[in-house]
Amino acid sequence: MTRLSVNINKVALLRNSRGGNLPNLIQVAKDCETFGAQGITVHPRPDQRHIRYSDIPTLKAIVQTEFNIEGYPNPNFMKLVLDNRPHQATLVPDPPGVLTSDTGWDTIKEEAFLKEIIAELQGAGIRVSLFVDPEEQFIEGAKAVGADRIEFYTGNYAKNYQVDRAKAVEAHSRCGKLANQLGLGINAGHDLNLDNLHYYQQEVPELLEVSIGHALIADALYLGLKNTIQRYLYCLRTEE
């Protein structure tokens, strides 16, 4: 079964909007796990508009499932990750100030940079996943630089799902097969939701993990956090 990692950035954003500690980010992380989440994801950004660097040690201490830290590997991010050693680091090519991650690595152009960063993280016992678009050259490039996994950017899939879902997922399915042949694990994330998740999981072979935040937290406003997590887990069932 594909694992569900809940991205709690939006919980931190709500907390930060008023100061104080409401909602309590740490309690929400614990509750997500209690309700069935198999991982917790955070993406601290340079402006710390949601997850703060100071949140990371506390989260690392209490997360009982899998802890995944996403971000662009600048010196501050690298220090944060190496100091706290999550189970997985997901590297994204975000420039400073970007609103959200919406493109993958050019693993060919950035080969030398990525090789050095990945080796450093793996040397600390951290699994490394690269955020990529579903293009064969970038999958092959991810293997060449030594990544353990790739995370498919699924924003375009989600955008085109209602128009032609088979066409929207085709590149992901094709590149997923290539990743499997190369020995790369497959994660996915961005705009996956209760409508499009199950189809994606069925069409992408051996999908190991999805990271979902914005849609899941938005659904929780209506459905409640426990019910929402259970619904996402149901979407990840393997049978029709």
ABEGO torsion letter per residue (X at the ends): XBBBBBBAAAAAAAAAAAEEAOBBAAAAAAAAAAAGBABBBBBBBAAGABBBAAAAAAAAAABABBBBBBEBBBAAAAAAAAAAGBABBBBBABBBGBABBABBBBAAAAAAAAAAAAAAAAAAGBBBBBBBBBBAAAAAAAAAAGBABBBBBAAAAAAAAAABAAAAAAAAAAAAAAAAAAGBBBBBBEGBBAAAAAAAAAABBGBABBBBAAAAAAAAAAAEAAAAAAAAAAAABABX
